[in-house]
């Protein structure tokens, strides 16, 4: 869970410095040219252009759009699910197959560039390593802590 949160924060922070439109826009693949692409594929483009122009002043929470292209959180999330489920015997192989399929489909259905997948994988590996280090550091800190005895409750003095 910690790795997932770290990856989400890192992906959001990195994407601020690497804004990009999806591969479908770059390749000019419209719904008429490529029939399998849904007609709503470009829904994020007006929002991204408004962000770049400084005209977007509010985000409507009832119609959220994926704006992050690099690094791919699809890839980071899939790798972290594989990592998290690797120790569950009956779920390990289906999780690997399902999440590998997600990663393979990300350039096609997620409209990502290949380098976005590489960036997402790096984010996942760094987040996993950081979560291991943080958990080890917290556990080591707990072992070296000195127990402080609880203070005895004060007994109220009664006056006669």
N, C-alpha and C positions, 0 to 999 in steps of 0.2 A: 504494500500500500504506500509506503514511504517512497519507493522508487517511482511509482506511478505519479505521485504528486510532484516529485522532483523533475521528472521528465516533462510533465505538463507545464511547469513553471519555466523550464529551460526552453521548451519549444516555443512558448509564447514570447519569451524574451528575445530569442534568436530571430524569430520571424519579424520583429519590429525593424531589424537592420537588414533583412533580406526579403522585402515585399516583392511578390511576383504574381502575375496572373497565371492561371492554369495552362497546362500544355495544350488543351483544346483551343484556347484563344490564340496562342502562338502559332499553331499549325493551321488556324482558320478552319477548323472542322465544325461546320454548322450541322444542324439536324438534317438539313437537306442533303448535305454531302455524305454524312456518315449516319445512316438510318438507325443504328442501334443506340445512338446517344439521345437521351431524353431532351425534350425541348426546354427543360428548365436548367440545362447545363450552365448557362451563363448568368445565373441569378446572383452570383457573388461579384461579378464584374462591375456593375453600377455602384455597389457599396465600396469596393476597393478604389474605384476612380474617385468617388466622393471623399474617401479618406485621404487620398493623395492630394486632392485639390483643396482640402480643408473645409469642405462644405457639409460634411456629416457631423452633426452636433448631438445626435442621440442614436442609441441602438435599441431597436424594438425587440424585446425579449420573446415575443410571440412568433417571430420569424427570423431565427438565427441562421446564419450562413457560415460555411467554412471559409475562412479567409487565409488560413495558413497554408502556404505551399511548401516552403523550406523551413525547417526539416519536417518530414512527414510524420505526423503523430499516428497515422494509420500503422506505419512500420514500427514505430517505437512501442505502441500499445500491443501490437501482435507479438513482438519479441518478448515483452514483459509478461504477457499471458503465458507464452511458452515457458519462460523461466519460472513463473509462479506455479504452474501446474506440472512441472517436470517430476515432482516427487509423488504425485498421485497416480498409482499404477494404472487404473482403468481409464483415466482421463488423459494421460500423457500423450499417447499416440493420436487420438482424435484431436487434441488441442494442437499438436504439431501440424497435422494435416490441414485443419481448418485455418489456422493462423498463417501457415505458409501460402494457402490459397488467397488469403486476404492480402498478403504482401505482393503476391504475383499479380493480383487484379488491381492493385493501387495505381499503377501507371495508366491503366485502361479506364477503370470506373472512377478512380479517385482523382483523375486528371493531374497526376504528378509527373514531374520529370524524374529520370533515373537517379540523378544526384540527390533528389529529395529523399529517396529511400535510403541512400548511403548516410545522409545527415540524420535521418530518423534512427537508423541502427546505431550510429555513434552516440546519439542522445540516450538511447536505451541502455547501452553498455556503460556509459558514464553514470547514469542514474542508478543502475544496479550496483555498480562499484561504490558509489557514494553512500547508498543506503546500507551496504554491508559495513563500510567504514564507520558510519554514524552509529549503527546498532552496536558494533563492537566497542566503540568509544564510550557509549552510554553504559553498556554492561560493565566495562572496566572501571568506569567512574563509580558505578553503584557498588562494586566489590571493594573499592578502596575507601569508600565513605565510612566515616566513624558514626556509629549509632549514638544519637543523643537521647538520653533517658527522658521520658516524659515527666513533666513537672507534676508534683503531687498537688492535687486540688486543695485549695485553701479552705480550711474549715472556718465557717463564720463564727465569730465569738458572740456569745449571747450575753447580754447585759441584764443584770438583776435589778 
